[in-house]
Amino acid sequence: MVKEATEPTNVNPFVPYPATLKDVTDLTPDVKLFTVVLDRAEDEFDYKPGQFAFVSAFGVGEAPFGLTSVAHRKEGLQFAIRRVGTVTNTLHQLEPGTKLGVRGPFGNFFPLDDYKGKNIFIVGGGIGFAPLRPVVNTLLDRRKDYGNILILNAARSPQDLCFRSECDDWGKAPNTKVELTVDAGDENWKGRVALAPDVVEELKPSPDNAISIICGPPIMIRFTLQRLKKLGFGDEQIVTTLEGKMKCGLGKCFRCNVGEIYVCRDGPVFTFEQISQFIEQF
């Protein structure tokens, strides 16, 4: 089972903590990695892989983003942000030193302690790999606690592969294999050209003593789920994190409900056993 959602520790969860943009790194042509530090030591909070926070661009608005950093590394709060709208376009234009607001953490998280001793199969598509990065880094920081780790990072093109350089380092860990695939290659791409669900079928991960964690576009998730079930994975062995149209982050504004589920309040991490009756609505 995934863990229940937690609420932020500040007195008023709707008021952001003052923060500063420390660093910005290009990941793809339309995705940047933002490193943010809170201005006051007393505002620092713990968080787990799978949780999210809201980032405010003052005078423009705020938006929710999954935390792509891991708390125990003390590297600041990191967010992989794709340029898609007013807030994200503004964030993409900011320089280090800019003042921001952060509120969180929100949501539940991947119960990685429950996966100890298990083999882990991770599938991420495009920007969907962002919330999986802290999962990978936590697993590798505690490598002896887990069985074999197989990672599939998929994207539309080589230029759209998030954290491509980090994949090389991940693959050097013991009993850890990283596969890359793109929908369409280019003249410089020497790797695999195939859709993620087809690669899953090719890799044939065993469901024995295993957990699969997937995140990506809805169509990728849907067909990857079909392949995993064909390989023998049960719904309780498949975990995902869902992107909903979240506004408040506390399940108060009713913007992210699907059936009886509120993505921000009940998730964003779910097993497919929990959401099987609603999966076509996501």
N, C-alpha and C positions, 0 to 999 in steps of 0.2 A: 504493500500500500504506500502511496505517496503521503507526505506529511501535510497536516492542515496548514492553511494560510495563517500568516502572522501579520500583525499590524505594527507600524513604526512606533518607535519608543518616544518620540517627541510629544509634548503635551498636546499640541494641536496638529494632527497629521496632515491638515490642509495647508499649513504654513511651511514653506520650504526653508531648508537650512542655507545660509549664505555660503557660497563656494567660489572657487577660482579655477578657470580652465588652465591646466598645467601644460598639456601637450596635445598636439593633433598630428595623426599619422594617416596617410592615404593607404587604404587597404585595396580598393578597386576604384575604377573611375567615378563611381557614385557612392562609395562607402568610406567613411573616415572613422578612425579609432580615436575617441576622446578620452583623455585622462583628466579627471577632476579631483581636486582636493577640497575638503571642507575647511572653512576659515577658522572654526573654533574647535579645539580639541575635545571639548565636552559634547560636541554634536556627533562625533564619530560613532558609527554603528556597526554591528556584526551583521553578516548576511551569508546566505548559502547559495550554491549553484541552482539556478532556476528562478530566483527572485528578481524583481524589477524595481525601478525607481523612476520618478518623474524628474525631468530636467527642464528648468525654466530659462527661457531667453527673455530677459526683462523688457517689457514694452511690446512683446510679440505674443508670447503664450508659452505653454508647456506641453510636453508629450511624454508618454511612457516608453522606457527602453529597458531591455534585459541587461542585467549587470554581467559584463563579460570578464571581469576580474575575479580573483579569489581573495577573500578577506585576509587569510593568514599570510599572504605574501607582502602585505602592506605596501602595495604599489599605487595606491589611490583608487578611486572609483573609475572603472573603465566602461565605456559604452561604444558599441559599433553602430553607427548611425548612417542610414541610407537617406540620400536626398530625395524626398518625395513630396514635400508640402511646405507651407509657410514657415513653420517652426524649424523644420530640418534644414531648409534652405538658409535660414538665418544662422543656424548653428554652424553650417558648413563655411560661412564667411568669417567666423570669429577667429581671433588670434589668441595665442597663449597670454594669460594675464587678464582676460575678460572675466568680469563677475557674472556668476550664474546662480541659480537656485536649484537645490536638490531636495526632494522629499521621498522618504522611503525608509527601509525597504518594505515592499509589499509582496503579497502572494506566498504560496507554499514553495517547496523546493524538492529537488531530486533526493530521495532518501539513500544516499550513497553508502551509508553505514549498513543498510539492509542488504546491499549488493556484495558485501565482502565475501570472498571465496568464489564468486560467480564469474563466468566469462561475460564480457561486455561487448556488444555490437552497436556502434554509433553511426547514424546516418544523418548528415546535414546537407541541406540544399540551399545554395546562395547565402543570403543574409540570415537564413535559418540556422546557419552554423554558429552564429554569434552567441546564443544562449548555451550552446554545447561546449564552447571553448572552456568555460570554468569547470565543466564536468570533466573534460579531458585532463586539464591541468591538475585538478584535485586527485583524479585517479592515478596520474603519473607521480605526483608528489608522495603518494602512499602506495607505490607500485606493488609492494609485497602483499598487500591486503586483497588483491584481486587476481583472477585467473587471466586467461588470454584476452587481449583487447584488440578489436578490429575496428578501424575507423574508415568511413567512406565520406569523403568531402566532394560534393557535386556542385556544378554550376552550369550556367548557360554557355559560357566561353571561358578560355583560360584567364582572361582579364578579370572575370567575375568571381574567381576562387578566393574566398576570404581566408586569411591566415595561411596562405600557401607556404610562406617561408617557415612558419612554425611547424607545419606538417612534417617537414624534413627532420626537425629535431624530435618530434613525437615518435617517428618511426625508428629512432635509434634506441628507444627504451626496450628493456627485455620483454620478450613475448608480446610485442606490440607491432601491429602492422597497419600501415596507412595506405589507402587507395584513393586516387584522384580520378575523377571522370568529368567530362564536359559534354554538353549536348552537341556542340559544333566546335571543331578545332580550328587552328589557323596554320600558316606555313611553319611556324616555330614550335608548334605543339607536337610532342612525340608520344604523349600519353594516350590513355584510353578515351575513345569517343563513344559514349553510350549513355542512355538514360539511367538514372539512379536505380529505379526498380529492376531494370534488366541486369544491372551489375550485382544487385542483391541476389538475384536468382543464380547468377554465375558464381558468386563467391560461396554460396550455400553454407551460411553460418549454421552451426548446429544449435537446436533449441535446448539441448541437454544442459542443465545447470546454467542457464543463460538469461540475460536481460538485454533487450534491444531498446535503445533510446533514439528517437527520430524527431527531426524538426525541419520544416521547409515549406514550400508552397503547398496549399491544400491538395492539388492534384498529385504531387509527388508523394505526399503522406498517404493518400488513398491507395495508390497503386503499390507503394512499398508495403503497406499493411497487408495487401492481398498476397504479395510474394512471401512475406514472413509467415503468414498463416498457412500458406501452401507448404512451407518448409517445416511446419509443425509447432511454431510459436503460438502459445495461448494468449488471449487478450490480456491476461494479468501479467504477461512477460514483456509486453510492449508498452513503452512509456513515451509520452510526447509533451511538448509545451506549446500551448495554443496562443496565437496572437488575436486578441479581440479588440473591438473598438472601445478601449477603456478611456474613461474621462477622470473619474474621481479616485479610482484605485481602491475603494473601500466597499464597493457593492451598494452604494447609496443612490447613484444616479440612474441605474438600470439601463446603461448604454451597452453593456457587454453580455447580456443574458442570451443563452441559447437553451430553449426549453426551461428546465429547472436549474440550469447551471449558470453561474456568474463567473466569467473567466477570471476577473481580478480578485473576487472574494473566495471562490472555491479552488482556483488554480493559481497560476496558469499551467501547472504540471498535473497531468492526469494519466492513469493507465487507460488502455482502450476498453478494459472491462467497465470502467466508470462512465465512459462517454459513448459506448457502442450504439445506444439507441438514438443519439443525437448526431452521429458522425457526419451524416449527409448534410447537416445544416451549417457545418463549419466551413 
